[in-house]
Amino acid sequence: MRDILRQVARGLRRKRRGRSIAEFARSAEDAPRADDAFSQLFFEYDGERLIHKWAHYLSIYSRLFAPFRNSAPRFLEIGVSQGGSLEMWRSFFGPNATIFGIDVDSECAKFDDHIASVRIGSQADPAFLHSVVAEMGGLDIVLDDGSHVASHQAASLKTLFPLLSYGGLYIVEDAHTAYWSAFEGGYRRRGTIVETGKSIIDDLHAWYHDRGHRHPDIEVGSIQFFDSIVAIEKQRRSRPFHVKVGAG
């Protein structure tokens, strides 16, 4: 864990085009406000647990999670940190949602309470992930905000996506770390979530080429890329066909 934290610190100190990540930081009072549901919850939050998010994520969450709101989804967050986001998910998804968080830091066990269930273990451990999903009774949404290390993200995706319900969402945030060597990343480096996402696009169009499926266990209805977020929808798909209607 200490090694990962040192890598994170180095990555966040890295200069990007002459500006440091810290220079992008704003206080909540100075941040631009949107009128979507999640932004409103975020900026009205007055709890004691810290929440730290890129501001542009908020409206993206509203768009992606709107179909699940108040429908009692089974939601798993990888990376608990200081616990505030678990409170936010509870507020957004409602009292009947099943909300779990996992983290390798044993200190996060203190956030295991009526708001969410927290389990301690590695996102790269398939047996641990299977045990958590079994306890949850299934899985509708995964949000990977864990170590951001490429091999860890890949291990979680490989294990959890097959367990995801049809119609469910798998989201990896802070995907910009795919370009940073401290997180096993690099521009167009194979194995990162960005490059995996690109190959999933090829799989989505496998009907039209002869290269086969790179990810046969990932049944994809759609994949969306945002700045630093990759969102994959799980759907059964049948071979596409076209039809004609009308007299013309």
DOVOMI-283105 format. One line per 8 residues: number of its first residue (from 1); their letters; for each residue x, y, z of N, C-alpha, C, O. Coordinates in steps of 0.1 Angstrom, whole numbers, plus 5000, padded with zeros to 4 digits. Example, Ala and Ser with C-alpha at 12.3 -4.5 7.8 and 13.67 -1.06 7.14 Angstrom:
BEGIN
1> AS> 5132/4943/5078/5123/4955/5078/5132/4967/5078/5142/4967/5085 | 5128/4978/5071/5137/4989/5071/5129/5000/5079/5134/5011/5080
***
This chain:
BEGIN
1> MRDILRQV> 5008/4988/5000/5000/5000/5000/5009/5013/5000/5006/5022/4993 | 5019/5013/5008/5028/5024/5008/5034/5027/4995/5036/5038/4990 | 5038/5016/4987/5044/5018/4974/5034/5024/4965/5037/5033/4957 | 5021/5020/4966/5011/5026/4957/5009/5040/4960/5007/5049/4951 | 5008/5044/4973/5006/5058/4977/5018/5066/4972/5016/5078/4968 | 5030/5061/4973/5042/5069/4968/5040/5071/4953/5044/5081/4947 | 5035/5060/4945/5033/5062/4931/5023/5072/4928/5024/5081/4919 | 5012/5072/4936/5001/5082/4934/5007/5096/4936/5004/5105/4928
9> ARGLRRKR> 5015/5098/4947/5020/5111/4950/5029/5116/4939/5029/5128/4935 | 5038/5107/4933/5046/5111/4922/5038/5114/4910/5041/5124/4903 | 5027/5107/4907/5019/5110/4896/5012/5123/4897/5011/5130/4887 | 5007/5126/4909/5000/5139/4911/5009/5151/4911/5005/5162/4908 | 5022/5148/4914/5032/5159/4913/5037/5162/4899/5043/5172/4896 | 5034/5152/4890/5040/5153/4877/5034/5166/4870/5022/5168/4870 | 5043/5173/4863/5039/5184/4855/5032/5180/4842/5037/5171/4835 | 5021/5186/4838/5015/5183/4826/5014/5196/4818/5006/5205/4822
17> RGRSIAEF> 5021/5197/4807/5021/5209/4798/5024/5221/4806/5018/5232/4804 | 5033/5220/4816/5038/5232/4823/5029/5235/4835/5032/5245/4842 | 5019/5227/4838/5010/5230/4849/5009/5218/4858/5009/5207/4853 | 5009/5220/4871/5008/5208/4880/4993/5205/4882/4985/5214/4881 | 4991/5193/4887/4977/5189/4890/4971/5198/4901/4959/5202/4900 | 4980/5202/4910/4975/5211/4921/4969/5224/4916/4961/5230/4922 | 4974/5229/4905/4970/5241/4900/4955/5241/4894/4949/5251/4893 | 4950/5229/4892/4937/5227/4888/4927/5227/4899/4915/5228/4897
25> ARSAEDAP> 4932/5226/4912/4923/5224/4923/4916/5237/4927/4922/5248/4925 | 4904/5236/4931/4896/5247/4935/4888/5243/4948/4886/5232/4950 | 4885/5253/4956/4876/5251/4967/4862/5249/4962/4859/5253/4951 | 4854/5243/4970/4840/5241/4967/4833/5254/4964/4824/5255/4956 | 4837/5264/4971/4831/5277/4970/4833/5283/4956/4825/5291/4951 | 4845/5280/4950/4849/5286/4938/4846/5278/4926/4847/5282/4914 | 4842/5265/4928/4840/5256/4917/4828/5259/4909/4818/5264/4915 | 4828/5257/4896/4816/5260/4888/4805/5250/4892/4807/5238/4894
33> RADDAFSQ> 4792/5255/4892/4781/5247/4896/4773/5243/4884/4771/5251/4875 | 4768/5231/4884/4758/5226/4874/4745/5224/4881/4745/5223/4893 | 4734/5222/4874/4721/5221/4880/4716/5206/4879/4705/5203/4881 | 4725/5197/4875/4721/5183/4875/4720/5177/4889/4725/5183/4899 | 4714/5166/4890/4711/5160/4903/4723/5157/4912/4723/5160/4924 | 4733/5151/4906/4745/5147/4914/4753/5159/4918/4758/5160/4929 | 4754/5169/4909/4761/5181/4913/4754/5188/4925/4761/5193/4934 | 4741/5189/4924/4734/5195/4935/4737/5188/4949/4739/5194/4959
41> LFFEYDGE> 4736/5174/4948/4739/5167/4960/4754/5169/4965/4756/5171/4977 | 4763/5170/4956/4777/5171/4959/4779/5185/4966/4785/5185/4977 | 4774/5195/4960/4777/5209/4966/4769/5212/4978/4772/5222/4985 | 4758/5204/4981/4751/5206/4993/4755/5197/5004/4750/5198/5015 | 4765/5188/5001/4770/5179/5011/4777/5186/5023/4785/5195/5021 | 4772/5183/5035/4778/5189/5047/4782/5179/5057/4783/5182/5069 | 4785/5167/5052/4789/5156/5061/4803/5158/5066/4810/5166/5062 | 4807/5149/5076/4820/5150/5082/4831/5142/5074/4843/5144/5077
49> RLIHKWAH> 4827/5134/5065/4836/5126/5057/4840/5134/5044/4831/5140/5038 | 4853/5133/5040/4857/5141/5029/4854/5134/5016/4855/5121/5015 | 4850/5142/5006/4847/5137/4992/4856/5145/4983/4856/5158/4984 | 4864/5139/4974/4873/5146/4965/4870/5141/4951/4874/5129/4948 | 4865/5149/4943/4862/5145/4929/4866/5156/4919/4866/5168/4923 | 4870/5152/4907/4871/5162/4896/4857/5168/4893/4847/5160/4893 | 4856/5181/4892/4843/5187/4891/4835/5183/4879/4823/5181/4879 | 4842/5180/4868/4835/5176/4856/4829/5162/4857/4821/5158/4848
57> YLSIYSRL> 4833/5154/4867/4827/5140/4869/4812/5141/4873/4805/5132/4870 | 4809/5152/4880/4796/5152/4886/4784/5151/4877/4775/5143/4879 | 4784/5159/4866/4773/5158/4856/4774/5145/4848/4764/5140/4844 | 4786/5139/4847/4787/5126/4840/4780/5115/4849/4773/5107/4844 | 4782/5116/4862/4776/5107/4871/4760/5108/4869/4753/5098/4869 | 4755/5120/4869/4741/5122/4867/4736/5115/4855/4725/5109/4855 | 4743/5117/4844/4739/5111/4831/4739/5095/4832/4730/5089/4828 | 4750/5090/4837/4752/5076/4837/4743/5068/4847/4738/5057/4844
65> FAPFRNSA> 4741/5074/4858/4734/5067/4869/4719/5071/4870/4712/5065/4878 | 4715/5080/4862/4700/5084/4862/4691/5072/4861/4681/5071/4869 | 4693/5062/4852/4684/5051/4851/4683/5042/4864/4674/5035/4865 | 4693/5043/4872/4694/5034/4884/4689/5041/4897/4687/5035/4907 | 4686/5054/4896/4683/5062/4908/4670/5057/4914/4660/5055/4907 | 4670/5054/4927/4659/5050/4934/4653/5036/4929/4641/5034/4930 | 4662/5028/4922/4657/5015/4918/4664/5004/4925/4664/4992/4921 | 4670/5007/4937/4677/4997/4945/4688/4990/4938/4688/4977/4938
73> PRFLEIGV> 4697/4997/4932/4708/4990/4925/4718/4984/4935/4719/4988/4947 | 4726/4974/4931/4736/4968/4938/4749/4975/4933/4754/4972/4922 | 4755/4983/4941/4766/4992/4937/4779/4989/4945/4779/4988/4957 | 4789/4987/4937/4802/4984/4944/4812/4995/4940/4815/4998/4928 | 4818/5002/4950/4828/5012/4947/4842/5006/4952/4843/5001/4963 | 4851/5006/4942/4865/5001/4945/4873/5014/4949/4875/5023/4941 | 4877/5014/4962/4884/5026/4967/4875/5034/4976/4867/5041/4971 | 4877/5032/4989/4869/5039/4999/4874/5053/5003/4867/5062/5006
81> SQGGSLEM> 4887/5053/5004/4894/5066/5008/4889/5070/5021/4890/5063/5031 | 4883/5082/5022/4879/5088/5035/4864/5087/5037/4858/5093/5045 | 4857/5079/5028/4844/5075/5031/4833/5084/5027/4821/5080/5027 | 4836/5096/5022/4825/5105/5019/4817/5101/5007/4805/5104/5007 | 4823/5095/4997/4816/5092/4985/4805/5081/4988/4795/5081/4981 | 4808/5072/4998/4798/5062/5001/4785/5069/5006/4774/5065/5003 | 4786/5080/5014/4775/5087/5018/4768/5093/5006/4755/5094/5006 | 4775/5098/4997/4769/5104/4985/4762/5094/4977/4751/5097/4972
89> WRSFFGPN> 4767/5082/4975/4760/5072/4967/4747/5068/4974/4737/5066/4968 | 4748/5067/4987/4735/5064/4995/4725/5075/4992/4713/5072/4990 | 4729/5087/4993/4719/5098/4991/4714/5098/4977/4702/5100/4975 | 4722/5094/4967/4718/5095/4953/4709/5083/4950/4698/5084/4943 | 4713/5071/4954/4706/5059/4950/4694/5055/4959/4686/5047/4955 | 4694/5060/4971/4683/5058/4979/4685/5048/4990/4695/5040/4990 | 4675/5046/4999/4677/5038/5011/4677/5023/5008/4682/5015/5016 | 4671/5019/4997/4670/5005/4993/4682/4999/4985/4682/4987/4982
97> ATIFGIDV> 4691/5008/4981/4703/5003/4973/4712/4995/4982/4713/4997/4994 | 4719/4985/4976/4729/4978/4983/4742/4984/4979/4746/4984/4967 | 4749/4990/4988/4761/4998/4986/4773/4992/4994/4772/4991/5006 | 4783/4988/4986/4795/4982/4992/4807/4990/4987/4807/4995/4976 | 4817/4991/4996/4830/4997/4992/4841/4987/4996/4840/4980/5006 | 4851/4986/4988/4863/4978/4991/4876/4987/4991/4877/4996/4983 | 4885/4983/4999/4898/4990/4999/4908/4981/5006/4905/4972/5013 | 4921/4983/5002/4932/4975/5008/4936/4981/5022/4943/4974/5029
105> DSECAKFD> 4932/4993/5025/4936/5000/5037/4927/4996/5048/4915/4999/5048 | 4932/4989/5058/4924/4984/5069/4917/4995/5077/4907/4993/5084 | 4922/5007/5076/4916/5019/5083/4902/5022/5078/4894/5027/5085 | 4900/5018/5065/4887/5020/5059/4876/5012/5065/4864/5014/5063 | 4879/5002/5073/4869/4993/5079/4860/5001/5089/4849/4997/5092 | 4865/5013/5093/4857/5021/5102/4844/5027/5095/4835/5032/5102 | 4844/5026/5082/4833/5032/5074/4822/5021/5071/4813/5024/5064 | 4824/5009/5077/4814/4999/5076/4803/5001/5086/4804/4999/5098
113> DHIASVRI> 4792/5006/5081/4781/5011/5089/4768/5010/5082/4766/5003/5072 | 4758/5017/5087/4744/5017/5081/4744/5024/5068/4735/5021/5060 | 4754/5032/5064/4754/5039/5051/4759/5029/5040/4753/5029/5030 | 4769/5021/5043/4774/5012/5033/4782/5001/5040/4786/5003/5052 | 4784/4990/5033/4792/4979/5039/4806/4981/5032/4808/4983/5020 | 4816/4979/5041/4830/4980/5036/4838/4968/5039/4837/4962/5050 | 4845/4963/5029/4852/4951/5031/4867/4954/5027/4870/4961/5017 | 4876/4948/5034/4890/4950/5032/4897/4939/5024/4896/4927/5027
121> GSQADPAF> 4903/4943/5013/4909/4934/5004/4914/4940/4991/4911/4952/4989 | 4921/4933/4983/4926/4939/4971/4917/4937/4959/4910/4927/4957 | 4916/4948/4951/4908/4947/4938/4914/4938/4928/4908/4935/4918 | 4927/4934/4930/4933/4924/4921/4932/4910/4926/4939/4901/4920 | 4924/4907/4936/4923/4894/4942/4909/4888/4938/4899/4892/4943 | 4909/4879/4928/4896/4874/4923/4887/4867/4934/4875/4869/4934 | 4894/4859/4943/4886/4853/4953/4879/4863/4962/4868/4861/4966 | 4886/4873/4966/4880/4884/4974/4869/4890/4967/4858/4892/4973
129> LHSVVAEM> 4871/4894/4954/4860/4900/4947/4848/4891/4946/4836/4896/4947 | 4850/4879/4943/4838/4869/4942/4831/4869/4955/4819/4868/4956 | 4838/4869/4967/4832/4868/4980/4823/4880/4982/4812/4879/4988 | 4828/4892/4978/4821/4904/4981/4808/4904/4972/4797/4908/4977 | 4809/4901/4960/4797/4901/4951/4787/4890/4956/4775/4893/4955 | 4792/4879/4961/4782/4869/4966/4775/4875/4978/4763/4873/4980 | 4782/4882/4987/4776/4889/4998/4766/4899/4994/4755/4901/5000 | 4769/4906/4983/4760/4916/4978/4747/4911/4972/4737/4917/4971
137> GGLDIVLD> 4748/4898/4968/4736/4892/4961/4735/4896/4946/4725/4895/4940 | 4747/4900/4940/4747/4904/4926/4753/4917/4925/4757/4923/4934 | 4753/4922/4912/4761/4934/4909/4754/4941/4898/4753/4935/4887 | 4751/4954/4899/4745/4962/4889/4755/4973/4884/4754/4977/4872 | 4763/4979/4893/4772/4990/4890/4785/4987/4897/4785/4984/4909 | 4796/4989/4889/4809/4989/4895/4815/5003/4892/4815/5008/4881 | 4821/5009/4902/4829/5022/4900/4843/5019/4905/4845/5018/4917 | 4852/5019/4896/4866/5016/4900/4873/5029/4902/4877/5036/4893
145> DGSHVASH> 4875/5033/4915/4883/5044/4919/4893/5039/4929/4896/5046/4939 | 4900/5028/4925/4909/5022/4934/4923/5027/4932/4926/5039/4933 | 4932/5018/4930/4947/5021/4930/4950/5029/4917/4960/5036/4917 | 4942/5028/4907/4945/5034/4893/4957/5027/4886/4961/5032/4876 | 4962/5016/4892/4973/5009/4886/4967/5000/4875/4957/4993/4877 | 4973/5000/4863/4967/4994/4851/4965/4979/4853/4954/4974/4850 | 4974/4972/4859/4972/4957/4861/4961/4955/4871/4954/4945/4870 | 4960/4963/4881/4949/4962/4891/4935/4964/4884/4926/4957/4887
153> QAASLKTL> 4934/4975/4876/4922/4978/4869/4918/4966/4860/4906/4962/4859 | 4928/4960/4853/4926/4949/4844/4921/4937/4852/4912/4930/4847 | 4927/4934/4863/4923/4923/4871/4908/4924/4876/4901/4915/4876 | 4905/4936/4880/4891/4938/4885/4881/4937/4874/4870/4931/4876 | 4884/4943/4862/4875/4942/4851/4873/4927/4847/4862/4923/4844 | 4884/4920/4846/4883/4906/4842/4874/4898/4851/4867/4889/4847 | 4875/4900/4864/4868/4893/4874/4853/4897/4875/4844/4889/4875 | 4851/4911/4876/4838/4916/4879/4829/4917/4868/4816/4916/4869
161> FPLLSYGG> 4834/4920/4856/4824/4922/4845/4815/4910/4842/4804/4912/4840 | 4821/4898/4842/4812/4887/4840/4801/4885/4851/4791/4879/4849 | 4804/4891/4863/4794/4890/4874/4784/4901/4873/4774/4901/4881 | 4786/4911/4864/4777/4922/4863/4763/4918/4857/4763/4910/4848 | 4752/4923/4862/4739/4920/4856/4738/4927/4842/4745/4936/4839 | 4730/4921/4834/4727/4927/4821/4720/4940/4822/4710/4941/4830 | 4725/4950/4815/4720/4963/4817/4728/4971/4827/4726/4983/4829 | 4738/4964/4833/4746/4971/4843/4757/4979/4837/4760/4979/4825
169> LYIVEDAH> 4764/4987/4846/4775/4996/4842/4788/4992/4849/4788/4990/4861 | 4799/4993/4841/4812/4992/4847/4819/5005/4844/4822/5008/4832 | 4823/5012/4854/4829/5025/4852/4843/5026/4858/4845/5022/4870 | 4853/5030/4851/4866/5033/4856/4869/5048/4855/4868/5054/4845 | 4871/5054/4867/4874/5068/4867/4889/5071/4869/4897/5062/4873 | 4893/5083/4867/4907/5087/4868/4915/5080/4857/4926/5076/4860 | 4909/5078/4846/4915/5070/4835/4927/5077/4829/4935/5072/4821 | 4929/5090/4833/4941/5097/4828/4954/5091/4833/4965/5093/4827
177> TAYWSAFE> 4953/5083/4844/4965/5077/4849/4970/5066/4839/4982/5061/4841 | 4962/5063/4829/4967/5053/4819/4978/5059/4811/4985/5051/4804 | 4981/5072/4812/4992/5078/4805/5004/5080/4813/5014/5086/4808 | 5003/5076/4826/5014/5079/4835/5022/5066/4839/5016/5056/4842 | 5035/5067/4838/5043/5055/4840/5042/5050/4855/5043/5038/4857 | 5040/5059/4864/5039/5056/4878/5027/5046/4881/5026/5040/4891 | 5018/5046/4871/5006/5037/4873/5006/5026/4862/4995/5021/4858 | 5018/5022/4857/5019/5012/4847/5013/5017/4833/5009/5009/4825
185> GGYRRRGT> 5013/5030/4832/5007/5036/4820/5017/5042/4810/5030/5041/4812 | 5012/5048/4800/5021/5054/4789/5012/5056/4777/5002/5049/4775 | 5016/5065/4769/5008/5068/4757/5007/5056/4748/5018/5051/4743 | 4995/5051/4746/4992/5039/4738/4999/5027/4743/5002/5017/4736 | 5001/5026/4756/5007/5015/4762/4996/5004/4764/4986/5006/4770 | 4999/4992/4759/4990/4981/4760/4987/4977/4775/4996/4978/4783 | 4975/4973/4777/4971/4969/4790/4965/4980/4799/4959/4976/4810 | 4965/4992/4795/4959/5003/4803/4944/5002/4800/4939/4996/4790
193> IVETGKSI> 4936/5009/4808/4921/5009/4806/4918/5017/4793/4908/5013/4787 | 4926/5026/4789/4923/5034/4777/4925/5025/4765/4916/5024/4756 | 4936/5017/4765/4938/5008/4753/4929/4996/4754/4924/4992/4743 | 4925/4992/4765/4915/4981/4766/4902/4986/4761/4895/4978/4754 | 4898/4998/4764/4886/5004/4759/4886/5004/4744/4875/5002/4738 | 4897/5008/4738/4898/5009/4724/4896/4995/4717/4889/4994/4707 | 4902/4985/4724/4900/4971/4718/4886/4966/4720/4881/4958/4713 | 4879/4971/4731/4865/4967/4733/4856/4973/4722/4846/4967/4717
201> IDDLHAWY> 4860/4985/4717/4853/4991/4705/4854/4981/4693/4845/4979/4686 | 4866/4976/4691/4868/4966/4680/4859/4954/4683/4853/4949/4673 | 4858/4949/4695/4850/4938/4698/4835/4941/4695/4828/4932/4690 | 4831/4953/4698/4817/4957/4696/4814/4956/4681/4802/4954/4677 | 4824/4957/4672/4822/4957/4658/4828/4944/4652/4831/4944/4640 | 4829/4934/4660/4835/4921/4655/4827/4915/4644/4832/4906/4636 | 4814/4918/4642/4806/4913/4631/4813/4917/4617/4810/4910/4607 | 4820/4928/4617/4824/4934/4605/4839/4932/4602/4844/4938/4592
209> HDRGHRHP> 4846/4925/4610/4860/4923/4607/4864/4908/4610/4856/4901/4616 | 4876/4904/4607/4880/4890/4609/4890/4888/4619/4897/4878/4619 | 4891/4897/4629/4901/4896/4639/4896/4890/4652/4904/4888/4661 | 4884/4886/4653/4878/4880/4664/4876/4889/4676/4878/4902/4675 | 4873/4884/4688/4871/4891/4700/4884/4891/4709/4889/4880/4711 | 4889/4903/4713/4900/4903/4722/4895/4900/4736/4903/4896/4745 | 4882/4903/4739/4877/4902/4753/4864/4894/4752/4853/4900/4754 | 4864/4881/4750/4852/4873/4748/4843/4873/4760/4831/4870/4759
217> DIEVGSIQ> 4848/4876/4772/4840/4875/4784/4833/4889/4787/4826/4890/4797 | 4836/4898/4779/4830/4912/4781/4819/4914/4770/4822/4917/4759 | 4806/4912/4774/4795/4914/4765/4791/4929/4766/4786/4933/4776 | 4793/4936/4755/4792/4950/4756/4780/4955/4747/4779/4952/4735 | 4772/4963/4753/4761/4970/4746/4766/4983/4741/4762/4988/4730 | 4774/4990/4749/4780/5003/4745/4792/5006/4754/4793/5001/4765 | 4801/5015/4749/4812/5020/4757/4813/5034/4754/4812/5039/4743 | 4815/5042/4765/4815/5057/4764/4829/5061/4770/4833/5056/4781
225> FFDSIVAI> 4835/5071/4763/4847/5077/4768/4844/5092/4772/4838/5099/4764 | 4847/5096/4784/4847/5110/4788/4861/5113/4792/4870/5105/4792 | 4864/5126/4795/4877/5130/4800/4879/5122/4814/4872/5125/4824 | 4888/5112/4813/4892/5105/4825/4882/5095/4830/4884/5089/4841 | 4871/5092/4823/4862/5082/4826/4859/5073/4814/4857/5077/4803 | 4859/5060/4817/4855/5050/4807/4843/5042/4813/4843/5037/4824 | 4832/5042/4806/4819/5035/4811/4815/5025/4801/4813/5027/4789 | 4814/5012/4806/4810/5001/4797/4797/4995/4802/4795/4992/4813
233> EKQRRSRP> 4788/4994/4792/4774/4989/4795/4774/4974/4791/4778/4971/4780 | 4769/4966/4800/4768/4951/4797/4754/4948/4791/4744/4952/4796 | 4754/4942/4779/4742/4938/4772/4744/4926/4764/4755/4923/4759 | 4734/4917/4763/4734/4906/4754/4732/4912/4740/4724/4921/4738 | 4739/4907/4730/4737/4912/4716/4736/4900/4707/4742/4890/4708 | 4727/4902/4697/4725/4892/4686/4731/4898/4674/4733/4911/4673 | 4733/4890/4664/4739/4895/4651/4730/4905/4645/4718/4903/4644 | 4736/4917/4642/4727/4928/4636/4722/4924/4622/4728/4917/4615
241> FHVKVGAG> 4711/4931/4619/4705/4929/4605/4698/4942/4602/4695/4950/4611 | 4696/4944/4589/4689/4956/4585/4676/4952/4579/4674/4941/4573 | 4666/4962/4579/4653/4959/4574/4649/4971/4565/4655/4982/4565 | 4639/4968/4556/4634/4979/4548/4618/4979/4550/4612/4969/4552 | 4613/4991/4551/4599/4994/4552/4595/5004/4542/4603/5011/4537 | 4582/5005/4539/4577/5015/4530/4577/5009/4516/4582/4999/4513 | 4570/5016/4507/4567/5012/4494/4578/5016/4484/4579/5011/4473 | 4587/5025/4488/4597/5030/4479/4607/5020/4475/4616/5023/4467
***
